[in-house]
Amino acid sequence: MNHDNILFVQTEMLKLLDALPVEMVTQRPRQFLIHLDEIRQKATQHHLCALRDLACALESALQSALQNGGATTIARSYLEAMRATLDCGEMSPAMTEALMANVAVRLGGLP
């Protein structure tokens, strides 16, 4: 992928993430999940594996958090990590795993 195309993809993905305010997860959870799925699909389309994996992990983490509380905290941590993947360029699977472990640690769990 050439430099201009990389910048275009990063800009597109950042716009999608910016259109997903963390407060939406509790105010309009269905819309949040629909928008999150759109981000996951676009990340897959652009071969942004780390972003795709984090979107999938966020969706899974929200399943119980929406019922038991803590959804906003979880969403905030994952969205920050998702933005960070766009600053890193291409990431190896090991880097993706490390980023996901970092999110888990910030949420108080074990990786």
Buried (B, 14 or more C-beta within 10 A) or exposed (E): EEEEEBEEBBEEBBEBBEEBBBEBBBEEBEEBBEBBEBBBEBBBEBEBBBBBBBBBBBBEBBEEBBEEEBBBBBBBBBBBBBBBBBEEEEBEEEBBBEBBEBBBEBBEEEE
